[in-house]
Amino acid sequence: MEDVVNGELDDPAYRWGVEQNQRASDPATSTGRMMLNVLAILAEYERELIVERVNAGIAAARQSGTRFGRPLSDPSVISEKLAIAQDPRLQDQPA
């Protein structure tokens, strides 16, 4: 959006889209500024809708019992790994 307002879309690949809508989106005119502001508001609104849907999905998944994050570790596995790491015979060997 900032590229359009600042006129940084002078690349020929973008020129057809900018020139086609020149009258409605020219930021030098009051109508153009209004159109760009409306588009920015709609983009912000859509982003807020996406956030709401994602949060609703996460809440529904938690309610159905889905666990998030790193899985819980088994204490016996941790103690075995610590014993191996503390073994004096393996202190001089690279991991």
PECOR-V392432 format. One record per pair of residues at least 12 apart in sequence whose ideal C-beta (glycine too) atoms are under 7 Angstrom apart, sorted by sequence separation. I is the first residue (numbers start at 1). J is the second residue. D is the distance in whole Angstrom. If there is no record, write none. Layout:
i->[I	I]
j->[J	J]
d->[D	D]
//
This chain:
i->[4	5	5	4	1	1	1]
j->[25	27	36	36	39	40	43]
d->[7	5	6	7	7	6	7]
//
